[in-house]
C-alpha cells in the first residue's frame, strides 16, 4: 500500500462559480500551483509516497479560474505555448511542472499524471476542427490537428452526422455524454487516427516529464480496447495506471478491472469505499463499512479515497461530516494506493476554503506507512462503532507488527470494547493517536479500551494501537534522479536544432548533481553533429559536440539551480531527442 496526495482541488468563489486552486492571475498573492508544489515537496516527502497531479494540458480558457485541466484544448501544451490567452495553464508553466516532478523524485515520491483523452474543447477552425501552434510559436502546424472524423456526432441519438461518427461501444453508454467534442476511438475516420495520435501523445508525455504513472480519466465513457492498448504500448507499457470508473458497485468495478480487455492491467478508483465512508460519516450507517469496499475483492487493484475533486463539489456525493473518521478507515485498509484529497489536507491559508486536516492526516499517514501491513479483518462492529485490524507481517519492533484501528461514530457516548487481536497475550500496546493510555493484551490476546465519542462531529474519535516502542520511528526518504527527454520537432513545443545556439529546455539540478545526456537523431541524420551547451546559474558554460547515440556526463554542478540547455547544428536543421538525467534539490533555497 502507498499513499498519494491529490495535489489540487475545486472550490466555489463568492459568486458560486466553480474554480480550481488559487493562481496568481486570480489570487495575486498566491503562486502557481506547480511552484507551490516545489516549495512544499520536501515536507510532503515525509508523509506521502506519491503525488497525484491534475491533467496538465492547456484548456479552453488557458489559465482562467475554472480551467482545471479537463476541458482540454491542446494535449501537447503543458504551459509552453501562448494559446487560449496565456502561456501558463491554470497550474503554471511546463518548466515549473518538470521541476516539481524532479523535486518529488528527490524527496522519494512517485508522480502520477492524469490523462484525459475523452474529449476536446475550444474548436478554432469550425465544428470538429482544432489547430495548434507549432514550435515557432506562430504557425498553426502543431501536432494533433483534427478533422470532424475524429469525433462522435452530438445528436443525442447515436446516429452519425457526417462527417462525424457513431458513438463508441463504451462500457456505459447511458451515462456517456460529450463535454465539448467527444473523440471516437472505435469509429473514427480515418480508421485508428485518434488511437495513433493518443499513443504518440502518451509516449511524448511520459518521456518529456519523467513521470512514473498515471490516472486514466473517465474509462466509463471510453472504448475499453483502446484503454488497454494505450496502457500496453510504448513507454506506457512500463508505467502503472489506475482508472476512474465512476461506479459504486464492486461487482462492476471487478468486471471492468479483471476481465477482458483489461485483465488487471489497471487498478481502479474504489468508489465503493468512498460511498461506504460517506454513509457512515454523514448518514450514521456503518454496515457498508463492515462489508468493506472493492479492496475486499482485490486490494491490489483498489485505489480508495474519502473525497476527490469530483465528489467534493457535487451535491449528494461529498463527505460533509467527520472526515477524519473516514481517513482513519481509509489509511488502515489494504489497497494499491490510498488517495488523500489536497483540499481536505491543506489549510485555508494555503487554499481558501480548505479543511485544514493536515496534522491529523500526517499522523495517520505515519501510522499507515509504518504499521498497516498484513491481512485485514474486522474483529468488532455494531451500529455505532467499528474496529478494523491489520495482522502484521511478523518479526520484532520495526518489522510490521500490525495495527488495530477503532472508530466511534456515536456523537453522544464513548464506546468501551473488548476485541480479539492478533497480538500475543501480554503484548504492550500504544495508541499512536495520543488519545488513549497504553494497554496490555490479556491472556487470550484480547484488548480492552474505550473509544472517545464523536462529540460535535469533530471526527477525532478514533484510536490506532500497535506495539509500544515504535514511537519516533522516522519515514526514510530515498532521493532518486529524474530522466526527462527534450524532443525537438517543428510540430511540437521545442524547435529542431538549427544553425544558431537556441535554448530548448532546462533542468533544476541540485548542487553536485551530475547531468547525463544521451542524443538520439533520426537515422537519416545519424552522422550529423549537434553542439549541446549547459549554462549554470552562475553563467558558467559547458559545451559538448555530440552525434547520434552519444552519451555524455557533465562535471558536477557547483550550485543548486536552473541549468539551461541549448543546442545548435553544424549542418541542416535537425529534429532531435536529448535524454537528460539529473537529481533535483530536495527543497528550494
Secondary structure, DSSP 8 states (H G I E B T S, - for coil): -EEEEE---EEE-TTS-EEES--TTTSTTS--HHHHHHHHHHHHTTT-SEEE----SEETTTT-TT--SSSEEETT-SS-S-BTTBSSBTTB-HHHHHHHHHHHHHTT-EEEEEE--SEE---SSSTT------TTSSSS--TT---GGGBB--SSSS---TTSB-----S-STT---SSEEB-SSS-SSTTHHHHHHHHHHHHHHHHH---EEEE--GGGS-HHHHHHHHTSGGGGGSEEEE------HHHHHHHHHSTTTTTSSEEEEHHHHHHHHHHHHH---HHHHH--GGGT-GGGEEEBS--HHHHTSTTTS--S-HHHHHHHHTTS--SEEEEEHHHHS-TTTSTT----HHHHHHHHHHHHHH--S-EEEEEE-SSEEEEEE----SSTTS---EEEEEE--SS--EEEEEE-SS-TT-EEEETTSSS--EE--TTSEEEEEE---GGG-S--EEEEEETT-TT---------EEEEEEE-TTSSS--B-SS-EEEEEEEE-TT---EEEEEE-GGGTT--EEEEEE-TTS-EEEEEE-TT-EEE----SSSEEEEEEEEESSS-B-EEEEEEE---SS--
